[in-house]
Amino acid sequence: MAFEKLKAAVWKTNRDIVRSGLVQLTWGNASGVDRQAGVMAIKPSGVDYDRLRPDDMVIVELETGRVVEGTLKPSTDTPTHRYLYLAFEEIGGIVHTHSRHAVAWAQARRPIPCLGTTHADHFYGEIPVTRPLRPEEVAEAYEHQTGVVIAECFRERGLDPLEVPGVLVAGHGPFAWGETPEKAAENALVLELVAEMALYTCQLNPEAPVLERYVLDKHFRRKHGSQAYYGQR
C-alpha cells in the first residue's frame, strides 16, 4: 500500500480526538492530506473508534472524490474535508467534532469572542460562525455546501485559515485544521476549551469586553510567524 504513513497518522488523530474527550460515540472525524499525491485519508463512516485500525482509513482523490484505496465507505463529511483542502492550500489536516461547548456556540449562532490570552495564543481573534445553509444547499450536496459556506465565511472576512484555524458551522458544530492532522487535533481541543471558557465568562459578565488588540497581537505573534519567540527555538 502506497499511503501507509498517511493512514497511520490519520488513524492516530482519530484515536486522539476520542481520548481527549472531543468525540463521543461516532460524532466526529479526522483526515489528512498528501498534496503531492493529490489524495486525502479519512475515517470510514459510522465505525466505532475502538474498532478502527490504520488500514481502515479510506484514501480519496482530492479532485474527484473517488476512493482509490480502502474497502469501507468514507465518512459522510468527506466532501466538506475535500472542499476545505482545495480552498485552503496551506492546511494538512482537518478535525470535525461535536464537542459540547463549541456546539453550544454554533447552535446559538454566535462567534466565540477572544476574551483572554489563552484564546489569543492560538486564534488570532474571534472564532467565526458561518451563515446558515439555505434550503436548496441542504437538499443537494449538503456536505459539499458545508465546505462552501466555511470557505465563504473566511473569504468574506478576509481571514487567514492558519491564523484562525477553526470555525463554527451554524446549527452544526466545529471544524478545525492545521498544517498536520496532529496540529488539527490540537486546534480542535483548544477551540473546545476556549468555547468553554468564553461561555463561563459571558455567564459571569455578559458585558465582558474582548481582549485588547495590542494584547491579542502580542500573544499570537509571540507563538506564530517570523517574530515568534515562545518555546525552544
N, C-alpha and C positions, 0 to 999 in steps of 0.2 A: 504494500500500500504506500502511496506517494505522500500522504498527508499525516503520518503518524504523530509528528511533533505538534502540529496544529490541533489535531484531535485530542491529544493528551492535555494540552493547555486549556482547551475549551471544556473538556470533561472536568478538570480540576477546578476551574472557575465556577462551573455549575454546582459542584460539591461545596465550594467555599461559600457561596451565597446562601446555601441552606445552613451551614454551620454557623454563619454569622447572624442568623435569625431573620434574614431578609425575605426568606421564602418559606411558606407553609404549603403542605400538600404538593400540587404541581403548579403553583401560581408563580411562574417566572421562568426565565430562560437566559442563557448567556451564549454569546457567539464570538468568534474571532475570524480575522480575515488574512488571507495570503494575497497581497496585492500583485505580486509578481505572477502568480499562477491564475489570478482572476477568480478566486473562489473564497467562500466562507465556510466555516464549520459551525454547526448549531445543534442544540439539544433536540432529540426527537420529541414529537408531540405526545403529551399525556403520559409519559413514562415516569414512574416513581424514581426519585433521585437515588434512593438506596439501591436500586437495581441497575443504575447506569454503569456502563463500562466505557473506556475510551473508544473502542471500536463501534459503539452505538452512535457516536456523533455523526451527523449527516453532512456530507460535503455538497455544497450547492454552488453552481456557477453564478457569479455576480450579475452578469449582463442579462442572462436569460431566465434565471431561477431554476434551471434544470438540475436535478440531482445527478451528480457524477460519481458519487461513492456513498454506499450505505444501503441497508435493506429496510430501514424504518422510515416512516413518514416524518419529514422535518417539522419543527414547531410551526403552529399556525401563525406565529408572529414573524416568520421568515421574511415575508415581503416588506415588513417595516424595517427589519435589520438591513436587508438588501438596499432599500432606498436610502437609508442613512449612510451606509458605506459609500454609495455612489455620490451622495450630496456632500458629505464631509470627508474629504480625501485624506485628512490628517489622522483619522481615528483608526485604531486597530482592533478594538473590542467593544462590545455592547452588552449591557445587562439590563433586563427588564424585570421588575418585581411588582408585587402588590403589598409592599411594606406599609404597615398600618398608618403611620403618621404622615408619610408622603401622600398616601392615598386620600387621607382626610383633607389635605390642602387641594389635591386635584379635584375631589368631589365638591369642595367649596368653591372651586374655580378661582382660586386665589394664588398668585405667585408667592413664593417664600421670600420674605424680605430679608436683607442682610442686616441683622440686628447686632452682630458681635464679631469678634475676631476669629472665633472657631469657623464660622461660615466664610469669612474673608480669606482665611488661609487656603481655601480650596476652590471657592466660586467667586468670580470677580463681579459681585453684585447679586441682585435677586435671581432666584431660580424661576424662570418664566413658566407660565401656563399657556397652553395652546388655545386657540378658539375651538368651540365645539364642532364636531363634524356635521356636515349638512346631511339631510335625509338621503339624497342621491349618492353621497360619498359612503355612507354606511351600507346602502343597498348593493353597491357594486364596488368590488375591490377594497373592502373595508380596511384590511391590514395595510395594503399599499397606501391608501389615503391617510392612514395614521402617520406613516413616514412623511407624506407630503405636508401635512399640517405642522409637523415638527420642524421640517426644513424651512417652511414658510415663516414660522414664528421667528426663527433665528435670522433669516434674511431680512424680514421687515424691521427687526430691531437692531440690525447691524451687529449681531453678537458673534463672537469667535467661539466655535464649539470646544476649543481646548481651554479657553478661559472660563467658560460656563459649561462644564462637562455633564450637563443633565437638564432635564425638562420634565414638566408635569403635563400629561395629556388630559385635557378637561374631562372630568367624569370617569376617568380610567385609572391612571397611575403613573409612576415614574419610569423614565428611561434614562440611563446614564451610560457614559462611554469614556474611553481613554485611549492612549497610544497602544495599549496591550489589553487582552482580556483581564489580566490581573489588576491593572490600573482601573479598568471599568468597574470591577467589583469593589475596589476601594472607594471609588467615587459614588457608587450606589449606596454604600454603607454611610459615607459622610452625608449624602443627601438625606437619608432617613434620620440620621442623628440631628442634623440642623433643623429638619422639619419638626422633630420633637421639641427641640429647644425653643424654636420660634413659637410653637403652639403654647408652651408654658409661659413664655414671655408675654405673649398677647393676652393670655388669661390674667396674668398678674397686672399688666398695664396695657389696656387696649390702645393707648396713645403712645406706646413706646416708639422712640424715634429710630430711624435707620442709622446704621453706623456712619460716622463722619467719613466723607470721601477720602480725606487725607490719611485716615487710619486704614480704610479699605485698601488704598493704594499701597501703603507701607506693608501690610500683612501679606497681600497677594504677591507683590513684586519681590519680597524677600525670599519667597519659595519658588517663584516661577520667572522664567525669562533670563536674559543675559546678565542681569544685575543681581540674580539670586545669590544669597549667602547663607541660607539656612542649611544645617546639616554638614556632613563631611564632604566638602567639595574640593 
